[in-house]
């Protein structure tokens, strides 16, 4: 399996309502991309002061399936609507397990 | 469930052998901390040039179980041996799913 992990820090302009809308959009995204085997996401629980703000973790059967997700038009629309211009930091990793 | 995600960038001094030893140490860590419900980790697959280097994802039944893991002496020994002084960047999130 391939696991895609992405961690964000929001800009100061991002509101709690924005974040809730982002979570709802991610919930709506998963069913329309069948290559997603598992999809978990959520806001940081604030257990540590240095933590980032939000994480998305997607599991895929293969690198090819991950690439379909990465480049999928609905995923790109999600990024344009909810991520672009809203994050001050983004870090990602894909690894095999 | 609580998911703990941590993403690292290694210092330039860290070798492939070091990273392999870190992976083996993580594999050895999971069985000695029963509060870990699932534990996945690995080096970045280099699908994107801006990616970080390594990720650990741990799942826990509760925040309390995560805190037992976080503060466990064997986990602290792992951090001292494999992380402290070896990373140029570390970002973490804990979220509920």
Backbone of each chain as ProteinMPNN parsed JSONL, in Angstrom:
{"seq_chain_A": "XXXXXXXXXXXXXXXXXXXXXXXXXXXXXXXXXXXXXXXXXXXXXXXXXXXXXXXXXXXXXXXXXXXXXXXXXXXXXXXXXXXXXXXXXXXXXXXXX", "coords_chain_A": {"N_chain_A": [[0.839, -1.198, 0.0], [0.329, 2.294, -0.584], [0.878, 5.187, 1.191], [-0.218, 8.46, 1.404], [0.63, 11.443, 2.861], [-0.203, 14.601, 4.014], [0.44, 17.707, 5.463], [-0.75, 20.687, 6.837], [-0.357, 24.206, 7.531], [-2.551, 26.746, 8.344], [-3.221, 29.98, 6.928], [-3.561, 33.115, 8.713], [-5.954, 34.233, 8.044], [-7.815, 32.262, 7.696], [-10.807, 30.852, 8.746], [-12.696, 29.185, 11.402], [-15.043, 28.304, 10.249], [-14.276, 28.107, 7.577], [-12.48, 25.968, 7.805], [-14.143, 23.902, 8.646], [-15.692, 23.702, 6.346], [-13.753, 22.855, 4.566], [-13.189, 20.306, 5.613], [-15.66, 19.07, 5.138], [-15.676, 19.166, 2.357], [-13.548, 17.443, 1.8], [-14.628, 15.054, 2.782], [-16.611, 14.748, 0.882], [-15.09, 14.4, -1.353], [-13.745, 11.925, -1.308], [-15.575, 9.727, -2.025], [-15.895, 10.087, -4.774], [-13.595, 9.468, -6.058], [-12.518, 6.585, -6.947], [-10.077, 5.323, -6.696], [-9.066, 5.903, -4.222], [-8.291, 4.187, -1.364], [-8.457, 4.407, 1.398], [-9.259, 7.176, 3.495], [-8.447, 9.681, 5.574], [-8.796, 12.501, 7.659], [-8.319, 15.636, 9.381], [-8.598, 18.316, 11.832], [-5.871, 19.516, 13.843], [-5.465, 18.379, 17.2], [-4.464, 20.011, 19.148], [-2.673, 19.204, 21.127], [-0.034, 19.723, 21.359], [2.028, 22.599, 21.36], [3.58, 23.292, 19.136], [2.506, 22.035, 16.982], [1.256, 21.489, 13.601], [-1.679, 22.449, 11.632], [-3.662, 20.941, 10.223], [-4.348, 17.766, 8.765], [-4.213, 15.452, 6.057], [-4.607, 12.09, 5.223], [-4.166, 9.684, 2.888], [-4.761, 6.429, 1.608], [-3.601, 4.099, -0.818], [-3.759, 1.564, -3.342], [-1.609, 1.37, -5.032], [1.188, 3.142, -6.515], [0.37, 4.175, -8.965], [-2.405, 4.428, -8.559], [-2.379, 6.393, -6.58], [-1.357, 8.514, -8.107], [-3.429, 8.926, -9.932], [-5.378, 9.942, -8.182], [-3.952, 12.257, -7.271], [-3.859, 13.824, -9.574], [-6.48, 14.066, -10.293], [-9.358, 15.716, -11.6], [-11.394, 16.538, -9.781], [-10.024, 16.551, -7.365], [-8.117, 18.482, -7.909], [-9.833, 20.656, -8.178], [-10.753, 20.804, -5.556], [-8.324, 21.539, -4.263], [-7.859, 24.057, -5.407], [-10.051, 25.461, -4.413], [-9.898, 25.224, -1.608], [-7.296, 25.109, -0.574], [-5.202, 26.48, -2.0], [-3.683, 29.581, -1.563], [-4.533, 29.66, 1.028], [-2.86, 28.469, 2.852], [0.032, 28.597, 4.917], [2.088, 26.921, 5.159], [3.012, 23.772, 3.848], [3.557, 20.371, 3.922], [4.507, 17.288, 2.552], [4.503, 13.692, 2.235], [4.941, 10.604, 0.561], [4.727, 7.199, 1.219], [5.604, 3.685, 1.308], [3.89, 0.871, 2.647]], "CA_chain_A": [[0.0, 0.0, 0.0], [1.002, 3.59, -0.604], [0.208, 6.178, 2.045], [0.052, 9.872, 1.13], [0.42, 12.267, 4.053], [0.05, 16.032, 3.799], [0.223, 18.477, 6.689], [-0.886, 22.11, 6.506], [-0.609, 25.308, 8.47], [-3.435, 27.739, 7.729], [-3.021, 31.424, 7.088], [-4.348, 33.733, 9.788], [-7.27, 34.633, 7.532], [-8.698, 31.094, 7.601], [-11.711, 30.801, 9.908], [-13.197, 27.86, 11.781], [-16.047, 27.912, 9.251], [-13.512, 27.65, 6.405], [-11.897, 24.651, 8.09], [-15.258, 22.946, 8.618], [-16.059, 23.513, 4.936], [-12.689, 22.037, 3.975], [-13.426, 18.931, 6.041], [-16.838, 18.558, 4.417], [-15.276, 18.967, 0.962], [-12.745, 16.212, 1.758], [-15.565, 13.929, 2.926], [-17.314, 14.604, -0.395], [-14.129, 14.051, -2.407], [-13.328, 10.517, -1.284], [-16.422, 8.784, -2.77], [-15.894, 10.297, -6.225], [-12.317, 8.997, -6.617], [-12.504, 5.192, -6.476], [-8.706, 4.878, -6.415], [-8.783, 6.107, -2.795], [-8.635, 2.997, -0.573], [-8.854, 4.922, 2.716], [-9.051, 8.629, 3.49], [-8.663, 10.213, 6.927], [-8.329, 13.883, 7.734], [-8.898, 16.354, 10.496], [-7.818, 19.387, 12.456], [-4.997, 19.151, 14.953], [-6.144, 18.373, 18.498], [-3.816, 21.011, 20.034], [-1.987, 18.558, 22.252], [1.335, 20.259, 21.41], [1.958, 23.97, 20.843], [4.3, 23.444, 17.866], [1.858, 21.258, 15.927], [0.607, 22.109, 12.45], [-3.11, 22.702, 11.82], [-4.608, 20.027, 9.566], [-3.673, 16.673, 8.049], [-4.944, 14.506, 5.216], [-3.873, 10.843, 5.0], [-4.844, 8.826, 1.922], [-4.108, 5.154, 1.295], [-3.815, 3.689, -2.208], [-3.224, 0.222, -3.618], [-0.399, 1.456, -5.856], [1.61, 4.496, -6.887], [-0.496, 4.62, -10.056], [-3.676, 4.891, -7.985], [-2.115, 7.693, -5.944], [-1.193, 9.538, -9.143], [-4.778, 9.229, -10.429], [-5.938, 10.861, -7.171], [-3.218, 13.532, -7.262], [-4.145, 14.597, -10.784], [-7.912, 13.999, -10.583], [-9.944, 17.062, -11.681], [-12.119, 16.907, -8.555], [-8.999, 16.86, -6.36], [-7.549, 19.785, -8.282], [-10.842, 21.67, -7.829], [-10.681, 20.941, -4.093], [-7.115, 22.305, -3.919], [-8.057, 25.461, -5.816], [-11.086, 26.093, -3.589], [-9.711, 25.126, -0.154], [-5.896, 25.097, -0.138], [-4.417, 27.54, -2.642], [-3.846, 30.892, -0.945], [-5.013, 29.546, 2.418], [-1.903, 27.795, 3.731], [1.354, 29.22, 5.052], [3.078, 25.848, 5.059], [2.483, 22.479, 3.402], [4.608, 19.357, 3.78], [3.917, 16.011, 2.144], [5.322, 12.484, 2.056], [4.292, 9.353, 0.188], [5.594, 6.066, 1.575], [5.044, 2.346, 1.108], [3.815, 0.067, 3.879]], "C_chain_A": [[0.877, 1.251, 0.0], [0.191, 4.538, 0.283], [0.716, 7.579, 1.699], [-0.319, 10.674, 2.363], [0.709, 13.713, 3.679], [-0.414, 16.81, 5.028], [0.246, 19.964, 6.333], [-0.82, 22.989, 7.75], [-1.452, 26.334, 7.727], [-2.872, 29.146, 7.874], [-3.914, 31.957, 8.204], [-5.764, 34.098, 9.343], [-8.274, 33.485, 7.514], [-9.501, 30.956, 8.891], [-12.095, 29.357, 10.244], [-14.244, 27.372, 10.777], [-15.369, 27.437, 7.967], [-13.015, 26.225, 6.619], [-12.984, 23.578, 8.086], [-15.688, 22.664, 7.18], [-15.015, 22.663, 4.211], [-12.881, 20.566, 4.352], [-14.606, 18.301, 5.306], [-16.491, 18.286, 2.957], [-14.414, 17.713, 0.817], [-13.64, 14.981, 1.906], [-16.302, 13.671, 1.61], [-16.388, 14.129, -1.51], [-13.882, 12.535, -2.47], [-14.237, 9.608, -2.115], [-16.363, 8.936, -4.29], [-14.567, 9.897, -6.876], [-12.115, 7.565, -6.14], [-11.103, 4.659, -6.194], [-8.304, 5.095, -4.954], [-9.233, 4.868, -2.029], [-9.071, 3.383, 0.833], [-8.467, 6.391, 2.755], [-9.431, 9.148, 4.864], [-8.109, 11.625, 6.965], [-8.931, 14.537, 8.959], [-7.998, 17.439, 11.017], [-6.993, 18.864, 13.627], [-5.722, 19.314, 16.283], [-5.531, 19.34, 19.509], [-3.244, 20.378, 21.302], [-0.562, 19.07, 22.398], [1.341, 21.626, 20.739], [2.636, 24.164, 19.493], [3.611, 22.716, 16.715], [1.373, 22.13, 14.768], [-0.915, 22.052, 12.665], [-4.055, 21.636, 11.277], [-3.804, 18.965, 8.816], [-4.675, 15.891, 7.217], [-4.04, 13.298, 5.008], [-4.712, 9.976, 4.06], [-4.045, 7.567, 1.663], [-4.542, 4.692, -0.088], [-3.174, 2.324, -2.415], [-1.888, 0.281, -4.347], [-0.029, 2.92, -6.069], [0.711, 5.028, -8.006], [-1.838, 5.128, -9.527], [-3.494, 6.24, -7.293], [-2.025, 8.8, -6.993], [-2.53, 9.903, -9.791], [-5.465, 10.22, -9.486], [-5.287, 12.233, -7.251], [-3.682, 14.429, -8.407], [-5.64, 14.669, -11.11], [-8.514, 15.408, -10.61], [-10.697, 17.486, -10.419], [-11.156, 17.252, -7.424], [-8.384, 18.227, -6.648], [-8.531, 20.914, -7.968], [-10.867, 21.897, -6.314], [-9.497, 21.813, -3.688], [-7.32, 23.785, -4.236], [-9.029, 26.176, -4.876], [-10.689, 26.193, -2.125], [-8.268, 25.258, 0.315], [-5.119, 26.285, -0.711], [-4.728, 28.895, -1.997], [-4.27, 30.856, 0.505], [-3.988, 28.966, 3.376], [-0.573, 28.545, 3.726], [2.452, 28.176, 4.968], [2.353, 24.566, 4.664], [3.662, 21.524, 3.302], [3.934, 18.025, 3.499], [4.979, 14.92, 2.099], [4.402, 11.422, 1.466], [5.252, 8.228, 0.54], [4.838, 4.761, 1.4], [4.973, 1.628, 2.449], [3.164, -1.277, 3.602]], "O_chain_A": [[1.997, 1.258, 0.51], [-1.024, 4.665, 0.133], [1.919, 7.84, 1.702], [-1.446, 10.594, 2.852], [1.75, 14.012, 3.094], [-1.507, 16.595, 5.552], [1.137, 20.435, 5.626], [-1.174, 22.577, 8.855], [-1.112, 26.742, 6.616], [-2.144, 29.452, 8.819], [-4.898, 31.323, 8.585], [-6.662, 34.253, 10.171], [-9.469, 33.718, 7.334], [-8.94, 30.944, 9.987], [-11.847, 28.435, 9.466], [-14.325, 26.178, 10.488], [-15.825, 26.481, 7.338], [-13.115, 25.381, 5.729], [-12.771, 22.476, 7.581], [-16.01, 21.527, 6.835], [-15.354, 21.853, 3.349], [-12.749, 19.685, 3.503], [-14.55, 17.139, 4.904], [-16.951, 17.301, 2.379], [-14.533, 16.994, -0.175], [-13.428, 13.976, 1.227], [-16.583, 12.524, 1.263], [-16.836, 13.533, -2.489], [-13.82, 11.949, -3.551], [-13.72, 8.775, -2.859], [-16.738, 8.017, -5.017], [-14.424, 9.976, -8.096], [-11.596, 7.347, -5.046], [-10.959, 3.64, -5.518], [-7.31, 4.531, -4.497], [-10.416, 4.529, -2.039], [-9.962, 2.75, 1.4], [-7.486, 6.807, 2.139], [-10.59, 9.067, 5.272], [-7.07, 11.909, 6.369], [-9.924, 14.062, 9.51], [-6.808, 17.495, 10.705], [-7.369, 17.905, 14.302], [-6.49, 20.257, 16.475], [-6.043, 19.467, 20.622], [-3.325, 20.942, 22.393], [0.059, 18.877, 23.444], [0.738, 21.806, 19.681], [2.305, 25.105, 18.772], [4.087, 22.776, 15.581], [1.118, 23.324, 14.923], [-1.384, 21.66, 13.734], [-5.143, 21.446, 11.821], [-2.72, 19.237, 8.301], [-5.823, 15.693, 7.614], [-2.866, 13.439, 4.663], [-5.829, 9.585, 4.396], [-2.823, 7.607, 1.517], [-5.694, 4.868, -0.483], [-2.191, 1.972, -1.764], [-1.112, -0.673, -4.284], [-0.835, 3.819, -5.83], [0.334, 6.2, -7.994], [-2.347, 6.146, -9.997], [-4.347, 7.121, -7.402], [-2.554, 9.894, -6.794], [-2.744, 11.058, -10.159], [-6.055, 11.206, -9.927], [-5.976, 13.252, -7.294], [-3.871, 15.633, -8.234], [-6.019, 15.277, -12.11], [-8.212, 16.217, -9.733], [-10.65, 18.652, -10.029], [-11.434, 18.139, -6.617], [-8.161, 19.024, -5.737], [-8.125, 21.996, -7.545], [-10.986, 23.03, -5.847], [-9.643, 22.721, -2.868], [-6.992, 24.654, -3.428], [-8.851, 27.357, -4.577], [-11.09, 27.141, -1.448], [-8.035, 25.498, 1.5], [-4.455, 27.01, 0.03], [-5.887, 29.298, -1.899], [-4.36, 31.9, 1.151], [-4.209, 28.965, 4.587], [-0.118, 29.049, 2.7], [3.614, 28.507, 4.732], [1.226, 24.314, 5.092], [4.662, 21.842, 2.659], [2.93, 17.675, 4.119], [6.172, 15.183, 1.949], [3.226, 11.344, 1.822], [6.437, 8.282, 0.21], [3.609, 4.731, 1.351], [5.87, 1.755, 3.282], [3.013, -2.09, 4.513]]}, "seq_chain_B": "XXXXXXXXXXXXXXXXXXXXXXXXXXXXXXXXXXXXXXXXXXXXXXXXXXXXXXXXXXXXXXXXXXXXXXXXXXXXXXXXXXXXXXXXXXXXXXXXX", "coords_chain_B": {"N_chain_B": [[-10.958, 7.07, 16.932], [-7.542, 8.071, 17.367], [-5.18, 9.661, 15.4], [-1.773, 10.0, 15.057], [0.539, 11.917, 13.39], [3.731, 12.376, 12.099], [6.229, 14.175, 10.45], [9.387, 14.228, 8.952], [12.398, 16.002, 8.046], [15.591, 14.994, 7.181], [18.871, 15.779, 8.437], [21.79, 16.674, 6.477], [23.832, 14.991, 7.166], [22.805, 12.51, 7.699], [22.721, 9.137, 6.841], [21.893, 6.585, 4.357], [22.09, 4.15, 5.636], [21.699, 4.911, 8.287], [18.992, 5.665, 8.118], [17.772, 3.255, 7.463], [18.32, 1.899, 9.824], [16.8, 3.417, 11.578], [14.218, 2.825, 10.648], [14.134, 0.088, 11.291], [14.316, 0.276, 14.048], [11.896, 1.525, 14.625], [10.135, -0.492, 13.832], [10.735, -2.306, 15.814], [9.887, -0.945, 18.011], [7.073, -0.739, 18.054], [5.856, -3.263, 18.956], [6.422, -3.249, 21.695], [4.948, -1.343, 22.928], [1.904, -1.501, 23.941], [-0.256, 0.19, 23.685], [-0.237, 1.199, 21.132], [-2.226, 1.052, 18.35], [-2.049, 0.832, 15.582], [0.728, 1.117, 13.367], [2.586, 2.781, 11.118], [5.224, 3.511, 8.891], [7.817, 5.126, 6.978], [10.285, 5.847, 4.391], [10.175, 8.703, 2.226], [8.861, 8.402, -1.081], [9.859, 9.873, -3.152], [8.314, 11.067, -5.158], [7.686, 13.672, -5.514], [9.466, 16.726, -5.745], [9.528, 18.542, -3.623], [8.899, 17.182, -1.366], [9.043, 16.008, 2.078], [11.183, 13.84, 4.113], [10.693, 11.5, 5.673], [8.14, 9.649, 7.33], [6.071, 8.974, 10.154], [3.213, 7.291, 11.196], [0.92, 6.831, 13.64], [-1.749, 5.022, 15.136], [-4.262, 5.252, 17.632], [-6.415, 4.206, 20.308], [-7.41, 6.184, 21.923], [-6.903, 9.548, 23.204], [-5.525, 9.353, 25.616], [-4.16, 6.9, 25.298], [-2.453, 7.628, 23.204], [-0.891, 9.503, 24.586], [0.393, 7.892, 26.449], [2.063, 6.444, 24.719], [3.539, 8.633, 23.623], [5.031, 9.491, 25.84], [6.345, 7.245, 26.635], [9.08, 5.379, 27.954], [10.603, 3.763, 26.151], [9.957, 4.879, 23.697], [10.954, 7.435, 24.076], [13.655, 6.787, 24.277], [14.08, 5.864, 21.67], [13.696, 8.301, 20.259], [15.84, 9.829, 21.248], [17.976, 8.365, 20.244], [17.612, 8.231, 17.46], [16.389, 10.493, 16.339], [16.826, 13.039, 17.617], [18.995, 15.682, 16.944], [19.325, 14.794, 14.382], [17.489, 15.736, 12.585], [16.336, 18.31, 10.407], [13.944, 19.462, 10.194], [10.743, 19.101, 11.639], [7.418, 18.185, 11.725], [4.272, 17.858, 13.228], [1.017, 16.392, 13.744], [-1.923, 15.625, 15.573], [-4.943, 13.984, 15.132], [-8.514, 13.346, 15.186], [-10.433, 10.564, 14.088]], "CA_chain_B": [[-9.515, 6.793, 16.91], [-6.636, 9.215, 17.295], [-4.036, 9.413, 14.518], [-0.585, 10.845, 15.238], [1.337, 11.997, 12.159], [4.929, 13.213, 12.222], [6.977, 14.216, 9.186], [10.749, 14.702, 9.21], [13.476, 16.161, 7.059], [16.885, 14.626, 7.771], [20.092, 16.554, 8.183], [22.641, 16.152, 5.4], [24.76, 13.989, 7.705], [22.114, 11.23, 7.899], [23.004, 8.227, 5.73], [20.879, 5.56, 4.081], [22.195, 3.132, 6.695], [21.012, 5.487, 9.452], [17.544, 5.641, 7.892], [17.372, 1.847, 7.583], [18.351, 1.566, 11.259], [15.642, 4.084, 12.171], [13.052, 2.014, 10.305], [14.176, -1.147, 12.083], [14.024, 0.637, 15.443], [10.447, 1.756, 14.703], [9.501, -1.811, 13.789], [10.943, -2.942, 17.119], [9.21, -0.151, 19.048], [5.621, -0.94, 18.095], [5.374, -4.374, 19.786], [6.656, -3.085, 23.138], [4.013, -0.344, 23.465], [0.613, -2.082, 23.545], [-1.244, 1.243, 23.388], [-0.223, 1.465, 19.688], [-3.198, 0.209, 17.637], [-1.468, 0.614, 14.25], [1.959, 1.915, 13.279], [3.112, 2.735, 9.754], [6.29, 4.496, 8.721], [8.673, 4.83, 5.843], [10.926, 6.954, 3.683], [9.441, 9.284, 1.102], [9.103, 7.708, -2.355], [10.481, 10.818, -4.101], [7.408, 11.364, -6.264], [7.608, 15.137, -5.635], [10.757, 17.264, -5.308], [9.418, 19.333, -2.395], [8.497, 16.331, -0.25], [9.915, 15.74, 3.206], [12.01, 12.63, 3.964], [10.272, 10.302, 6.407], [6.889, 9.845, 8.081], [5.546, 7.961, 11.073], [1.776, 7.448, 11.461], [0.469, 5.904, 14.68], [-3.164, 5.105, 15.49], [-4.498, 4.965, 19.044], [-7.843, 4.156, 20.636], [-7.798, 7.366, 22.701], [-5.825, 10.503, 23.484], [-4.718, 8.816, 26.718], [-3.236, 5.902, 24.74], [-1.403, 8.367, 22.492], [0.017, 10.134, 25.55], [1.247, 6.82, 26.982], [3.089, 6.254, 23.678], [4.402, 9.821, 23.518], [5.898, 9.622, 27.004], [6.89, 5.929, 26.992], [10.555, 5.401, 27.981], [11.197, 3.179, 24.933], [9.777, 5.889, 22.641], [11.92, 8.511, 24.343], [14.981, 6.263, 23.901], [14.119, 5.901, 20.202], [13.878, 9.695, 19.824], [17.215, 10.25, 21.576], [18.957, 7.631, 19.42], [17.381, 8.286, 16.008], [15.78, 11.742, 15.862], [17.488, 14.235, 18.171], [20.241, 16.032, 16.26], [19.367, 14.238, 13.022], [16.449, 16.286, 11.714], [16.353, 19.757, 10.186], [12.562, 19.926, 10.314], [9.798, 18.107, 12.171], [6.069, 18.728, 11.879], [3.366, 16.818, 13.733], [-0.403, 16.648, 13.971], [-2.77, 14.541, 16.047], [-6.341, 14.287, 14.809], [-9.493, 12.295, 15.484], [-11.162, 10.087, 12.906]], "C_chain_B": [[-8.732, 8.1, 16.815], [-5.464, 8.83, 16.386], [-2.966, 10.478, 14.769], [0.253, 10.763, 13.976], [2.543, 12.871, 12.449], [5.781, 13.044, 10.967], [8.331, 14.868, 9.461], [11.479, 15.057, 7.92], [14.783, 15.862, 7.774], [17.931, 15.714, 7.53], [20.902, 15.899, 7.073], [23.566, 15.036, 5.88], [24.124, 12.603, 7.825], [22.266, 10.368, 6.638], [21.837, 7.262, 5.494], [20.899, 4.466, 5.148], [21.524, 3.625, 7.976], [19.5, 5.348, 9.313], [17.015, 4.208, 7.992], [17.339, 1.429, 9.047], [17.173, 2.214, 11.987], [14.37, 3.29, 11.889], [12.984, 0.735, 11.122], [13.834, -0.864, 13.545], [12.533, 0.909, 15.631], [9.685, 0.433, 14.67], [9.615, -2.518, 15.141], [10.168, -2.231, 18.226], [7.733, -0.536, 19.192], [5.206, -2.094, 19.006], [5.548, -4.169, 21.289], [5.77, -2.009, 23.758], [2.598, -0.767, 23.058], [-0.454, -1.041, 23.251], [-1.256, 1.605, 21.898], [-1.192, 0.501, 19.01], [-2.721, -0.11, 16.225], [-0.291, 1.559, 14.11], [2.528, 1.713, 11.889], [4.168, 3.812, 9.621], [7.086, 4.143, 7.481], [9.275, 6.072, 5.227], [10.061, 7.423, 2.518], [9.843, 8.611, -0.21], [9.684, 8.611, -3.441], [9.633, 11.002, -5.37], [7.275, 12.867, -6.498], [8.878, 15.742, -5.053], [10.7, 18.029, -3.996], [9.081, 18.478, -1.175], [9.531, 16.313, 0.87], [10.487, 14.32, 3.064], [11.439, 11.364, 4.6], [9.006, 10.635, 7.188], [6.617, 8.664, 8.991], [4.077, 8.299, 11.324], [1.372, 6.381, 12.478], [-0.995, 6.124, 14.985], [-3.357, 4.6, 16.919], [-5.997, 5.004, 19.316], [-8.319, 5.441, 21.319], [-6.615, 8.308, 22.812], [-4.931, 9.969, 24.596], [-3.722, 7.773, 26.207], [-2.113, 6.588, 23.961], [-0.394, 8.964, 23.481], [0.921, 9.106, 26.219], [2.393, 6.546, 26.004], [4.068, 7.412, 23.658], [5.448, 9.836, 24.626], [6.586, 8.311, 27.385], [8.424, 5.96, 26.952], [11.193, 4.82, 26.716], [11.052, 4.13, 23.747], [10.782, 7.024, 22.837], [13.338, 8.061, 24.006], [15.138, 6.253, 22.379], [14.402, 7.317, 19.703], [15.322, 10.135, 20.065], [18.23, 9.613, 20.638], [18.825, 7.946, 17.937], [16.879, 9.624, 15.478], [16.571, 12.976, 16.34], [18.827, 14.472, 17.465], [20.324, 15.557, 14.823], [18.374, 14.888, 12.065], [16.57, 17.804, 11.616], [14.943, 20.334, 10.291], [11.713, 18.769, 10.808], [8.452, 18.793, 12.279], [5.144, 17.583, 12.272], [1.942, 17.339, 13.798], [-0.977, 15.41, 14.661], [-4.203, 14.931, 15.729], [-7.22, 13.079, 15.093], [-10.165, 11.854, 14.193], [-12.107, 8.953, 13.286]], "O_chain_B": [[-9.204, 9.092, 16.258], [-4.835, 7.791, 16.585], [-3.224, 11.68, 14.703], [0.634, 9.676, 13.542], [2.407, 13.974, 12.979], [6.019, 11.933, 10.494], [8.416, 15.911, 10.11], [11.216, 14.495, 6.857], [15.053, 16.408, 8.843], [17.873, 16.458, 6.551], [20.722, 14.72, 6.769], [24.029, 14.226, 5.077], [24.834, 11.619, 8.032], [21.979, 10.81, 5.526], [20.928, 7.142, 6.316], [19.856, 3.925, 5.516], [20.861, 2.855, 8.67], [18.81, 4.964, 10.258], [15.937, 3.977, 8.54], [16.445, 0.695, 9.468], [16.612, 1.623, 12.91], [13.54, 3.101, 12.779], [11.916, 0.343, 11.591], [13.153, -1.654, 14.199], [11.965, 0.568, 16.669], [8.706, 0.258, 15.396], [8.706, -3.236, 15.557], [9.835, -2.831, 19.248], [7.212, -0.643, 20.303], [4.265, -1.923, 19.782], [4.889, -4.844, 22.08], [5.823, -1.78, 24.966], [2.141, -0.435, 21.964], [-1.465, -1.361, 22.625], [-2.195, 2.256, 21.44], [-1.014, -0.715, 19.078], [-2.962, -1.208, 15.725], [-0.297, 2.661, 14.658], [2.908, 0.601, 11.522], [4.025, 4.902, 10.175], [7.039, 3.013, 6.994], [8.845, 7.194, 5.494], [9.323, 6.647, 1.912], [11.013, 8.291, -0.423], [9.969, 8.141, -4.542], [10.151, 11.08, -6.484], [6.807, 13.293, -7.554], [9.328, 15.324, -3.986], [11.718, 18.157, -3.316], [8.988, 19.0, -0.065], [10.717, 16.562, 0.654], [10.304, 13.674, 2.033], [11.684, 10.264, 4.105], [8.825, 11.762, 7.649], [6.893, 7.514, 8.65], [3.737, 9.443, 11.626], [1.469, 5.183, 12.21], [-1.45, 7.264, 15.084], [-2.704, 3.651, 17.354], [-6.749, 5.725, 18.659], [-9.511, 5.748, 21.291], [-5.474, 7.928, 22.552], [-3.71, 10.113, 24.531], [-2.568, 7.76, 26.633], [-0.956, 6.179, 24.048], [0.812, 8.931, 23.238], [2.078, 9.398, 26.524], [3.549, 6.429, 26.41], [5.282, 7.207, 23.673], [6.612, 10.155, 24.384], [7.335, 8.273, 28.361], [9.004, 6.509, 26.016], [12.215, 5.328, 26.255], [11.929, 4.181, 22.885], [11.383, 7.508, 21.878], [14.139, 8.853, 23.507], [16.201, 6.594, 21.859], [15.246, 7.513, 18.829], [15.949, 10.739, 19.195], [19.227, 10.238, 20.277], [19.825, 7.931, 17.219], [16.942, 9.864, 14.272], [16.93, 13.84, 15.54], [19.676, 13.583, 17.399], [21.281, 15.876, 14.117], [18.409, 14.622, 10.864], [16.863, 18.488, 12.597], [14.768, 21.541, 10.455], [11.933, 17.613, 10.444], [8.352, 19.872, 12.864], [5.222, 16.484, 11.722], [1.693, 18.541, 13.892], [-0.57, 14.285, 14.371], [-4.634, 16.049, 16.01], [-6.743, 11.951, 15.223], [-10.433, 12.671, 13.311], [-12.808, 8.419, 12.427]]}, "name": "protein", "num_of_chains": 2, "seq": "XXXXXXXXXXXXXXXXXXXXXXXXXXXXXXXXXXXXXXXXXXXXXXXXXXXXXXXXXXXXXXXXXXXXXXXXXXXXXXXXXXXXXXXXXXXXXXXXXXXXXXXXXXXXXXXXXXXXXXXXXXXXXXXXXXXXXXXXXXXXXXXXXXXXXXXXXXXXXXXXXXXXXXXXXXXXXXXXXXXXXXXXXXXXXXXXXX"}
